[in-house]
Amino acid sequence: MDLNALAVFERVAATGSFTAAAHHFHRAVSSISRQIRALEESVGQPLLYRHTRAVTLTEAGRRYYEEVRDILERLDMATEALDQPQAEPSGVLRINAPAAFGQHQIVPLLCDFQLRYPGIKAELFLNDRVVDPVREGHDVTFRVGNLSDSSLVARRLAPMNYVVAASPGYLATRGRPETPEALLEHDCLIYEGEFGRQRWYFQQGGAAEVAFEVNGRLASNDADSLLRAAVLGQGLILFPTWLVAGELARGTLLEVLQPWRCEVMPGRRELYVMTRERRLSTRKVQAFMEYLFETVSPIPPWDRWQDSL
């Protein structure tokens, strides 16, 4: 069996795209397509459904992909085992993270990690859907709360802290809310994402958590747009500190309602990093995990924003 053909098939299956595989291997799409057809002829059945906008696996293709992925992983690990024991980590590290979190926090962390280990190449996949890291071939996956992947090794990386904030100009004009109930008299900037319209939850002391259906003149499915609107004085936001720490440190946003513990969804106050157990034995994944826990845990950099005040 041609290992190059297996590698091409793995990329097409993992990305759902001939074009993405062609970019990965620096080849023409037609060349990738021919190699997949030849592989299907050699195994005697179709492995992929070709659609206009995407490529999906047939049932036989799904089973074949699982075996091929394991073969390529084992080959990767066998090659690495032949290297000198003290050799620096190298190879391609495939990372998945929520979109905004990846843009604001994973990109700078990853760039710093690659400066430390020049032999590491990275593929960063950012989206807000719940992915199957095994099916999509990710080495490391970041997820907030609600873990259900029993086949993965999950470690708590950091807490997810939230703040309510607004610009100094907005607060000067509209006043500073002193209680969650006061938010009903304010313009709130509301995020609408995968889990629907954002609700704001507050808790103080040992009291029960209370949900508030806040109102406002602007809602969006893009967190950065709402952050920009808040800086421009359009209203209050409730966002995680990893998204707003820079604005808080610069003073373009001010935190309010500090006595209250706030969040946007119960059970989503922990950030986890997940990997497949087998991948933990590879030098590149080990090095990245060690870097993360050295850099982010127990107090992540985005929760140190007050140090710069």
C-alpha positions as CSV (number, residue, x, y, z in Angstrom):
1,M,0.0,0.0,0.0
2,D,1.3,3.5,-0.9
3,L,1.8,5.4,2.3
4,N,1.6,8.7,0.4
5,A,-1.9,7.7,-0.8
6,L,-2.9,6.9,2.8
7,A,-1.6,10.3,4.0
8,V,-3.6,12.1,1.2
9,F,-6.7,10.2,2.1
10,E,-6.3,11.1,5.8
11,R,-6.0,14.8,5.0
12,V,-9.1,14.8,2.7
13,A,-11.1,12.8,5.3
14,A,-10.0,15.0,8.2
15,T,-10.7,18.3,6.4
16,G,-13.6,17.3,4.2
17,S,-11.9,19.0,1.3
18,F,-9.7,18.1,-1.7
19,T,-8.6,21.8,-1.8
20,A,-7.4,21.8,1.8
21,A,-5.5,18.6,1.2
22,A,-4.0,20.0,-1.9
23,H,-2.8,23.1,0.0
24,H,-1.4,20.9,2.7
25,F,0.7,18.8,0.3
26,H,1.4,21.7,-2.1
27,R,-0.1,19.9,-5.0
28,A,-2.9,20.4,-7.5
29,V,-6.4,19.5,-6.6
30,S,-6.6,17.3,-9.7
31,S,-3.5,15.3,-8.5
32,I,-5.1,14.7,-5.1
33,S,-8.4,13.6,-6.7
34,R,-6.6,11.1,-9.0
35,Q,-4.7,9.6,-6.0
36,I,-8.0,9.2,-4.1
37,R,-9.6,7.5,-7.1
38,A,-6.6,5.2,-7.4
39,L,-6.9,4.3,-3.7
40,E,-10.6,3.6,-4.0
41,E,-9.9,1.3,-7.0
42,S,-7.2,-0.5,-5.0
43,V,-9.6,-1.2,-2.0
44,G,-12.5,-2.0,-4.3
45,Q,-15.1,0.4,-3.0
46,P,-15.9,4.1,-2.7
47,L,-14.4,5.8,0.4
48,L,-15.8,9.3,-0.2
49,Y,-19.0,11.0,-1.2
50,R,-18.2,14.0,-3.5
51,H,-20.6,16.9,-2.9
52,T,-20.5,20.4,-4.4
53,R,-19.2,22.1,-1.3
54,A,-17.8,19.3,0.8
55,V,-16.5,15.7,0.9
56,T,-17.9,13.2,3.4
57,L,-16.9,9.6,4.2
58,T,-18.9,6.6,3.1
59,E,-19.5,4.0,5.8
60,A,-16.6,2.0,4.4
61,G,-14.6,5.2,4.3
62,R,-15.2,5.9,7.9
63,R,-14.0,2.5,9.0
64,Y,-11.0,2.8,6.7
65,Y,-10.1,6.3,7.9
66,E,-10.0,5.1,11.5
67,E,-7.5,2.4,10.6
68,V,-5.5,4.6,8.4
69,R,-5.3,7.3,11.0
70,D,-4.0,4.7,13.5
71,I,-1.4,3.4,11.0
72,L,-0.1,6.9,10.3
73,E,0.0,7.8,14.0
74,R,2.0,4.6,14.8
75,L,4.4,5.4,12.0
76,D,4.9,8.9,13.3
77,M,5.6,7.6,16.8
78,A,7.9,4.8,15.5
79,T,9.9,7.4,13.5
80,E,10.1,9.7,16.5
81,A,11.4,6.8,18.7
82,L,14.3,6.4,16.3
83,D,15.4,10.0,16.9
84,Q,18.0,10.8,19.5
85,P,16.4,10.8,22.9
86,Q,17.3,14.4,23.5
87,A,16.2,15.7,20.1
88,E,14.0,18.7,20.2
89,P,10.3,18.3,19.5
90,S,9.4,18.6,15.9
91,G,6.6,17.8,13.4
92,V,3.1,19.1,12.8
93,L,0.9,19.9,15.8
94,R,-2.8,20.1,15.0
95,I,-4.8,22.2,17.5
96,N,-8.5,23.0,17.7
97,A,-10.0,25.8,19.8
98,P,-13.1,28.0,20.0
99,A,-12.7,30.8,17.4
100,A,-12.5,33.9,19.5
101,F,-10.4,32.2,22.2
102,G,-8.0,30.9,19.6
103,Q,-7.6,34.3,18.0
104,H,-7.1,36.2,21.3
105,Q,-5.1,33.7,23.4
106,I,-4.0,30.6,21.5
107,V,-2.3,32.4,18.6
108,P,0.1,34.4,20.9
109,L,0.8,31.3,23.0
110,L,1.5,29.2,19.9
111,C,3.8,31.8,18.4
112,D,5.8,31.8,21.6
113,F,5.9,28.0,21.7
114,Q,7.2,27.9,18.2
115,L,10.0,30.4,19.1
116,R,11.0,27.9,21.8
117,Y,10.8,24.9,19.4
118,P,11.6,26.0,15.8
119,G,11.0,22.4,14.6
120,I,7.3,22.5,15.4
121,K,4.9,23.3,12.6
122,A,1.3,24.1,13.6
123,E,-2.2,23.7,12.1
124,L,-4.7,25.8,14.0
125,F,-8.4,25.1,13.5
126,L,-10.8,27.6,15.0
127,N,-14.6,27.0,15.2
128,D,-17.4,27.2,17.7
129,R,-19.0,23.9,17.1
130,V,-18.3,20.9,19.3
131,V,-15.8,18.9,17.3
132,D,-14.8,15.2,17.5
133,P,-11.0,15.5,18.0
134,V,-10.5,11.8,17.2
135,R,-12.5,11.9,14.0
136,E,-10.9,15.1,12.8
137,G,-7.4,14.2,13.8
138,H,-6.5,17.0,16.3
139,D,-3.6,16.5,18.6
140,V,-4.8,19.0,21.2
141,T,-8.3,20.4,21.7
142,F,-9.4,23.3,23.9
143,R,-12.9,23.2,25.3
144,V,-15.0,25.1,27.9
145,G,-16.9,22.9,30.3
146,N,-19.4,20.1,29.6
147,L,-16.9,17.3,28.6
148,S,-18.3,14.1,27.3
149,D,-15.4,12.5,25.3
150,S,-14.6,9.4,27.3
151,S,-11.9,8.4,24.7
152,L,-9.9,11.6,25.4
153,V,-7.6,12.6,28.3
154,A,-8.9,15.9,29.6
155,R,-7.0,18.2,32.0
156,R,-8.3,21.4,33.6
157,L,-6.1,24.1,32.4
158,A,-7.5,27.3,33.9
159,P,-10.7,28.8,35.4
160,M,-13.1,30.8,33.2
161,N,-13.8,34.1,34.9
162,Y,-16.3,36.6,33.6
163,V,-16.8,40.4,34.1
164,V,-19.5,42.9,33.3
165,A,-17.8,46.0,31.8
166,A,-18.6,49.2,29.9
167,S,-16.6,52.2,28.6
168,P,-15.9,55.2,30.9
169,G,-18.0,57.3,28.5
170,Y,-21.0,55.0,28.8
171,L,-20.8,54.9,32.6
172,A,-20.4,58.7,32.8
173,T,-23.6,59.2,30.7
174,R,-25.8,56.4,31.9
175,G,-24.5,55.8,35.4
176,R,-22.8,52.7,37.0
177,P,-25.2,49.8,37.8
178,E,-24.9,48.7,41.4
179,T,-27.0,45.6,41.3
180,P,-27.9,43.1,38.6
181,E,-31.5,44.3,38.6
182,A,-30.2,47.7,37.6
183,L,-29.1,46.2,34.3
184,L,-32.7,46.2,33.2
185,E,-32.4,50.0,32.8
186,H,-29.3,49.8,30.7
187,D,-28.3,48.9,27.2
188,C,-26.6,45.5,27.2
189,L,-24.7,44.1,24.2
190,I,-25.9,40.5,23.8
191,Y,-24.0,37.6,22.2
192,E,-26.0,35.1,20.2
193,G,-24.0,32.0,19.5
194,E,-24.2,28.2,19.3
195,F,-26.2,27.9,22.5
196,G,-28.7,30.7,21.5
197,R,-29.2,34.2,23.0
198,Q,-26.9,34.9,25.9
199,R,-28.5,35.1,29.4
200,W,-26.6,36.7,32.2
201,Y,-26.3,34.8,35.5
202,F,-25.4,36.4,38.9
203,Q,-24.6,35.0,42.3
204,Q,-23.4,36.6,45.5
205,G,-22.2,34.8,48.6
206,G,-24.1,31.5,49.1
207,A,-27.3,32.7,47.4
208,A,-28.8,30.8,44.5
209,E,-27.7,31.8,41.0
210,V,-30.2,34.2,39.3
211,A,-30.6,34.5,35.5
212,F,-31.4,37.9,33.9
213,E,-32.9,38.4,30.5
214,V,-31.1,41.6,29.7
215,N,-32.1,43.9,26.9
216,G,-30.2,46.1,24.5
217,R,-30.2,47.6,21.0
218,L,-27.4,45.4,19.6
219,A,-27.0,41.7,19.5
220,S,-24.4,39.7,17.4
221,N,-22.9,36.3,16.9
222,D,-19.5,37.9,16.7
223,A,-17.9,38.6,20.1
224,D,-15.2,40.9,18.8
225,S,-17.9,43.1,17.2
226,L,-19.7,43.4,20.6
227,L,-16.4,44.1,22.3
228,R,-15.7,46.9,19.8
229,A,-19.2,48.4,20.4
230,A,-18.6,48.3,24.2
231,V,-15.4,50.3,23.8
232,L,-17.3,52.8,21.6
233,G,-19.8,53.4,24.4
234,Q,-22.8,51.4,23.1
235,G,-23.5,49.4,26.3
236,L,-22.5,46.8,28.8
237,I,-21.0,43.4,28.0
238,L,-20.6,40.2,30.0
239,F,-17.6,38.4,28.6
240,P,-14.8,36.1,29.9
241,T,-11.6,37.8,31.0
242,W,-9.6,36.3,28.2
243,L,-11.6,38.4,25.8
244,V,-11.6,41.7,27.7
245,A,-8.4,41.7,29.7
246,G,-6.6,44.0,27.3
247,E,-9.3,46.6,27.3
248,L,-9.5,46.5,31.1
249,A,-5.8,46.9,31.4
250,R,-5.9,49.9,29.0
251,G,-8.8,51.5,30.8
252,T,-11.0,51.5,27.7
253,L,-13.4,49.3,29.6
254,L,-14.2,49.4,33.3
255,E,-15.5,46.5,35.4
256,V,-18.8,46.9,37.2
257,L,-20.8,44.8,39.6
258,Q,-17.6,43.3,41.2
259,P,-19.4,41.9,44.3
260,W,-21.3,39.5,42.1
261,R,-20.0,36.4,40.5
262,C,-21.3,36.4,36.9
263,E,-21.3,34.0,34.0
264,V,-23.3,33.3,30.8
265,M,-24.0,29.6,31.1
266,P,-23.9,27.4,34.2
267,G,-21.2,24.7,34.1
268,R,-18.9,26.6,31.8
269,R,-16.4,28.0,34.2
270,E,-13.5,25.7,33.5
271,L,-11.1,25.6,30.5
272,Y,-9.9,22.1,29.6
273,V,-7.2,20.9,27.2
274,M,-7.8,17.5,25.7
275,T,-5.8,15.0,23.7
276,R,-5.9,11.4,22.8
277,E,-4.0,9.1,25.2
278,R,-1.7,7.8,22.5
279,R,-0.7,11.3,21.3
280,L,0.4,12.2,24.8
281,S,3.5,9.9,24.2
282,T,4.7,12.0,21.3
283,R,7.4,14.5,22.0
284,K,5.6,17.4,20.3
285,V,2.4,17.0,22.3
286,Q,4.3,16.5,25.6
287,A,6.2,19.7,25.0
288,F,3.1,21.7,24.2
289,M,1.2,20.4,27.2
290,E,4.2,21.2,29.5
291,Y,4.4,24.7,27.9
292,L,0.7,25.3,28.5
293,F,0.7,24.4,32.1
294,E,3.8,26.3,32.7
295,T,2.4,29.4,31.0
296,V,-1.3,29.3,31.7
297,S,-1.9,27.4,35.0
298,P,-2.8,28.1,37.7
299,I,-3.4,31.8,37.0
300,P,-3.7,32.5,33.3
301,P,-2.1,35.6,31.8
302,W,-5.5,37.1,30.9
303,D,-6.4,37.1,34.6
304,R,-3.3,39.1,35.5
305,W,-4.6,42.2,33.8
306,Q,-4.7,44.2,37.0
307,D,-0.9,43.8,37.4
308,S,-0.5,46.4,34.6
309,L,-2.6,49.0,36.4
